[in-house]
Amino acid sequence: MMVNRRAGSWAQEVVQGIEMDGDWESASDATLVAAVRDVDRTALHELFVRHEPWLSARLSHRCPDPAVVDEAISDTFLAVWRKPSWRGDGDVGAWLWGIAIRSLLHRLRPRKNVVERLASLRGSQVLSAEEEVLARVQYSDVGVALERLSPELRAVVQATVLDGLTTREAGQLLGIPSGTVKSRMSRARTELREALL
């Protein structure tokens, strides 16, 4: 059985040496998650094989440190193993991405400014899809308006809009109360609206 060499240590331990019972390769992601709920390691293995490559690639665009990415991937599949909380609505891949990005952000703590921290960790790598869109927007009216926001407001916009975190998660990430996240998002929306009129 071949295991991606970039995979984190916990994930490697879980998937190494598993004898594949049944035909999980043709099973849907939803079926695999249901089997993981029933403590089926082969189903976890198949989820890992299907989703680890693209999760690693996307996380690598946000953090060039392979060790941190490996740890975030391990944390992701450990979370899936311990509590497969997918509710059955939406795409399993989107659910996994939510866990993975939160795991990465958790690994990048402590930091004062999310935007500056992520920028300092990136090398001269290829831009992610989100970054390409932002690069195109950078000199547009929206980009200029975003740049005029204070660092605190930009960090809240980054965490909630770009990274898709909830208000509570953004508050934990930024070290501020969730009420402050809401008020900063409200101020950011107002400032952006005024700048774009």
N, C-alpha and C positions, 0 to 999 in steps of 0.2 A: 504494500500500500504506500502510495507516495503522499507525503505531507509537505505542504509549502514550507520552505526553509525559513521564511520570514515569520511564520506563525509564532505566537507567544508560547511560553513554556507550558502553561496550564492547558491551553488548547491543544498543544502537541501531545501532551500526556493523555488527554481524553481520546484523541482520535487515533493514536498509535496502537497498533495491535488489535484493532477491532475487526472481528470477522463479520463480514457483511451478511446479515440474515435477511432474506427476502429481497424483493426488488425495489429498494428505496429510490433508485435512480429515476424511475418513472413516476414516482409519487409526487403529488403537488406539495408546495411549501406548507399549505394549510394542514395537510395530512401529516407532514413531518413534525410540525409544531405540536399537533395532537399526540403524536407518538412520544415526543420529548416529555410532554406532561405525564405520560405513562412510564417515564424513566427509561426510555429506550435510547441507549447510547449510539446505536447505529443510525438512528434518525438524526441525532445531533451531529454525528459525523457527516451525514449527507448535507445537512444545512451548512455546516462549516465549509465543505468542499465547494458548494454552490456559491456561497456568498462571501467567503473570506477574501478572494482575489480582488473583487471590486470594492469591498469595504476598505481593504488596505490601500488600494490605489487612491480612493477619495480622501482617506485620512492623511495619506502622504502629501497630498496637495495642501493640506492645512498645517502639517507639521513634518518637516523633513527628517526628524530624528527617528530612525527605524526602531530603536528600542522603545520609545514612547508609543509609537504606532502599534508595535507588537503587544505591548501591555494593554493598550486600549482594546485591541482585538480579543485578547484573552479575557479581559473584563467583560466584553460584550457577550461572548459565548458562555462564560461562567454565569452571567446574569440570566441568559436564556435557559441554561441547565437548571439553575436554582429556582427560577420562577418564570416560566414561559407565560408571560402576561398578555400575549396577543389576544385580542377580544374577538377576532374573526371578521372584523370589518377593516377594509383597507388592505394594502399590499404587505406581505410579510417582509419584503425587502425594505420598504419604508419604515416599518417597525424596527427592523434591525439597524437601519441607519440612525434612527433616533437614539437607540441605545449606544451605538458606536460613537456618535458625535458627543454625547454627554459623557461617555467614558473618557474620550480624548480631552475634553475640556476639564474634566475632573483631574486628569493626570497633569495638566498644564498649570494647575494651581501651585503655589500662590502667585498671583500677579495683580498689579494695580490697574493696568489698562489692557483689556483683552485685545484690542486692535494692535497696540504697539507690541505686545508680547508675541502674537502670532506673526506679525511682520518681521520681528527680529529673528524668529526661528526659521523663517523661510529662506531658502537659498535662491539660486537662479533656476528654479524648476519651472516646468510648464504650468501655465495657469489652469485652474479648475474652471468648469463651466460657469460657476457663480462669479469667479474673479474676472473671466472674460467679459461677462455682461457688465460687471461693475467698471471694468476698464473702459468699455465703450461709453458708459454713462458718465464717467469721471469728468469730462469737460462739457457735458451737456448742462442744461439748467438744473436738472436734478442733482448731478454730481457736484456742481458748485454749491447748491443749497446744502447738500450733505456735508461738504467740507466746512461750511460756515457754522455747523452745529458745534457746540462745545464738546470736548472729549467725553464727558459723562453721558451726554445725550447720544453721541455716536456709538458708544459702547453698548448702550441699551438697545439701539436700533440693530447693531451687529448681532447681539445675543438673541433678540426676539424675532427679528425679521429674517436675517441671513442664516442663522443657525437653528431657527425654529424652536427655540426653547420657550417653555411656558413662563409666565410672570414669576412664579415661585422659583423655578429653576434658574432663571436669569438673575433673580435676587441672590440666590445662593452662590452663583458663579461670580457675581460682581461684589459680593459681600455687603449688600444693601437690602433693606426690607422690601417685600414685594409691593407694598404701597408706593415706595419711592420709585420702583420700576414703572409702575402705572403712571405716576405723575410725570416722570421724565419722558415716557412715550407720548403722553398727551402734549407736553411742551414741544417735543420734537415734531409731532404732527402739525401743531399750530405754526411753528417756525417754518417748516417746509411748505406748508400751504401758503403762508404769507410771502415767502420767497419766490414761489412759483406763480403768483398772481400778476 
